[in-house]
Amino acid sequence: PRELNTTDHPRFLAVSKDKLTVRYVGRGNHSQDVGAVRTDWPCPQRCLLYYFEVTVEDSGTRGSIAVGMADAAFHLNRQPGWEANSYAYHGYDGRRYNDSERGEQYGPRFGAGDVIGCGLLTERREIFFTKNGENLGVAFSGISGRLHPTVGLHSPGEVVSINLGALPFAFDIEHFIRAQRDAQSERMLASSVPVDSIDSLVRGYLMHFGYEETLAS
């Protein structure tokens, strides 16, 4: 992803010329007045981790801001997390949402001045969130499909800006990646084939191809 997709977002949003800052311009009186916007491309599949951050420049009248990911079929007049194949952390109540308008308790509320990060661990198919550089832990697991970074706004005056990697992150992403790679290596070592199994494979190979005499030596 390089920028926000400005060709299919609803009329309740105004995206700046840099295509990285968005403002809610609707009244926010009804549930269908949500304005959601996603990036131009989905998260890459062939990487250990994809991560982005959203800075809340103004929380507006209610702070009804949602940060997360959704697939290309997601309806942009709905908050991410309310529909299937969408996952989000909402600032108004600090809850996590997936295919539900009720959500589940997850983290603290967030508002103006906060930096909210969202990461997808592609191999483990997990989504986690951060707040002001602190990892809040795994929010969703068993994720499937190609997902776009997505933000939803729903009250007058809300403004957010999105960092897709052009600027330094508040979260120490390099340290996190190193930790994930170390854990991945440990899992690989833990699942290594036992020595006795390797000996059995070699023995079977030699006997199959007529090299039994080498076993005696």
TORDREN-236561 format. One line per 3 residues: number of its first residue (from 1); for each residue x, y, z of C-alpha. Coordinates in nm, 2 decimals, decimal comma. Example, Ala and Ser with C-alpha at 12.3 -4.5 7.8 and 13.67 -1.06 7.14 Angstrom:
BEGIN
1	1,23 -0,45 0,78; 1,37 -0,11 0,71
//
This chain:
BEGIN
1	0,00 0,00 0,00; 0,12 0,35 -0,09; -0,18 0,58 -0,02
4	-0,55 0,59 0,04; -0,79 0,49 -0,24; -0,97 0,80 -0,33
7	-1,18 0,65 -0,61; -1,44 0,46 -0,41; -1,47 0,62 -0,06
10	-1,81 0,76 0,04; -1,92 1,13 0,04; -1,88 1,17 0,41
13	-1,50 1,19 0,38; -1,25 1,44 0,25; -0,91 1,31 0,16
16	-0,62 1,55 0,14; -0,40 1,59 -0,16; -0,12 1,38 -0,01
19	-0,38 1,09 0,01; -0,27 1,01 0,36; -0,49 1,25 0,57
22	-0,87 1,21 0,59; -1,14 1,42 0,75; -1,50 1,33 0,83
25	-1,74 1,59 0,67; -2,08 1,43 0,74; -2,32 1,49 1,03
28	-2,28 1,14 1,18; -2,65 1,13 1,28; -2,72 0,77 1,15
31	-2,54 0,44 1,15; -2,52 0,45 0,77; -2,34 0,79 0,78
34	-2,01 0,61 0,84; -1,72 0,71 0,62; -1,45 0,44 0,57
37	-1,15 0,45 0,35; -0,89 0,18 0,26; -0,55 0,18 0,09
40	-0,49 0,15 -0,28; -0,34 -0,20 -0,24; -0,39 -0,49 0,01
43	-0,12 -0,60 0,26; 0,16 -0,80 0,09; 0,14 -1,17 0,14
46	0,51 -1,27 0,12; 0,65 -1,10 0,42; 0,68 -1,18 0,79
49	0,48 -0,87 0,90; 0,29 -0,58 0,75; 0,23 -0,28 0,98
52	0,09 0,08 0,96; 0,00 0,35 1,20; -0,28 0,61 1,23
55	-0,24 0,94 1,42; -0,56 1,09 1,55; -0,52 1,46 1,47
58	-0,87 1,54 1,60; -1,12 1,31 1,76; -1,42 1,53 1,66
61	-1,74 1,54 1,86; -1,75 1,17 1,96; -1,42 1,01 1,87
64	-1,59 0,74 1,67; -1,27 0,63 1,49; -1,19 0,27 1,39
67	-0,85 0,14 1,28; -0,80 -0,20 1,12; -0,81 -0,40 0,80
70	-1,08 -0,52 0,56; -1,11 -0,70 0,23; -1,19 -0,54 -0,10
73	-1,56 -0,63 -0,07; -1,61 -0,44 0,25; -1,89 -0,18 0,25
76	-1,74 0,17 0,30; -2,04 0,31 0,47; -1,99 0,08 0,76
79	-1,73 0,08 1,04; -1,45 -0,17 0,98; -1,52 -0,46 1,22
82	-1,89 -0,45 1,18; -1,89 -0,67 0,87; -1,74 -1,01 0,78
85	-1,38 -1,01 0,67; -1,31 -0,68 0,85; -1,12 -0,64 1,17
88	-1,08 -0,32 1,38; -1,00 -0,15 1,71; -1,24 0,13 1,80
91	-1,14 0,44 1,98; -1,48 0,52 2,13; -1,49 0,22 2,35
94	-1,16 0,04 2,32; -1,32 -0,28 2,19; -1,22 -0,51 1,90
97	-1,47 -0,58 1,63; -1,51 -0,86 1,37; -1,84 -0,92 1,20
100	-2,02 -0,77 1,49; -2,16 -0,43 1,61; -2,11 -0,53 1,97
103	-1,74 -0,61 1,98; -1,53 -0,75 2,27; -1,32 -0,57 2,52
106	-0,96 -0,54 2,40; -0,77 -0,22 2,50; -0,79 0,14 2,62
109	-0,99 0,40 2,44; -0,80 0,63 2,21; -0,85 0,99 2,09
112	-0,68 1,31 1,98; -0,30 1,28 1,99; -0,28 0,90 2,01
115	-0,10 0,69 1,75; -0,27 0,36 1,68; -0,08 0,09 1,50
118	-0,21 -0,22 1,33; 0,00 -0,52 1,23; -0,06 -0,84 1,03
121	0,16 -1,14 1,10; 0,12 -1,31 0,77; 0,25 -1,66 0,86
124	0,06 -1,68 1,18; -0,24 -1,51 1,04; -0,28 -1,28 1,34
127	-0,37 -0,91 1,38; -0,24 -0,70 1,67; -0,27 -0,33 1,76
130	-0,04 -0,08 1,93; -0,12 0,24 2,11; 0,15 0,51 2,13
133	0,42 0,25 2,07; 0,29 -0,01 2,31; 0,19 -0,35 2,18
136	-0,16 -0,43 2,30; -0,14 -0,80 2,21; -0,31 -1,03 1,96
139	-0,66 -0,91 1,87; -0,76 -1,16 1,60; -0,63 -1,49 1,48
142	-0,71 -1,73 1,20; -0,72 -1,44 0,96; -0,79 -1,52 0,59
145	-0,81 -1,33 0,26; -0,63 -1,03 0,13; -0,68 -0,73 0,36
148	-0,64 -0,36 0,31; -0,55 -0,12 0,59; -0,88 0,06 0,66
151	-1,00 0,35 0,87; -1,35 0,44 0,97; -1,48 0,79 1,08
154	-1,82 0,87 1,21; -1,85 1,21 1,39; -1,80 1,57 1,28
157	-1,45 1,71 1,29; -1,26 1,38 1,31; -0,93 1,39 1,13
160	-0,66 1,12 1,10; -0,34 1,08 0,92; -0,19 0,75 0,80
163	0,17 0,64 0,81; 0,23 0,35 0,57; 0,60 0,34 0,63
166	0,73 0,67 0,48; 0,79 0,81 0,83; 0,94 0,64 1,15
169	0,68 0,45 1,35; 0,60 0,51 1,72; 0,63 0,14 1,77
172	0,97 -0,02 1,77; 0,90 -0,24 1,46; 1,26 -0,35 1,41
175	1,29 -0,49 1,76; 0,95 -0,67 1,71; 1,06 -0,82 1,38
178	1,38 -0,95 1,54; 1,18 -1,11 1,82; 0,94 -1,27 1,57
181	1,23 -1,41 1,37; 1,40 -1,55 1,68; 1,07 -1,71 1,78
184	1,03 -1,85 1,43; 1,38 -2,01 1,45; 1,31 -2,16 1,79
187	0,99 -2,32 1,65; 1,18 -2,46 1,36; 1,45 -2,61 1,59
190	1,19 -2,75 1,82; 1,02 -2,93 1,53; 1,35 -3,07 1,39
193	1,35 -3,44 1,30; 1,49 -3,65 1,59; 1,84 -3,81 1,54
196	1,70 -4,16 1,57; 1,46 -4,08 1,29; 1,74 -3,96 1,06
199	1,94 -4,28 1,14; 1,64 -4,49 1,04; 1,60 -4,30 0,71
202	1,96 -4,34 0,62; 1,95 -4,71 0,71; 1,65 -4,77 0,50
205	1,80 -4,58 0,20; 2,13 -4,79 0,22; 1,94 -5,12 0,24
208	1,71 -5,03 -0,04; 1,99 -4,96 -0,28; 2,20 -5,26 -0,18
211	2,46 -5,11 0,05; 2,39 -5,33 0,35; 2,77 -5,39 0,39
214	2,82 -5,03 0,48; 2,60 -5,07 0,79; 2,84 -5,33 0,93
217	3,12 -5,09 0,92
//
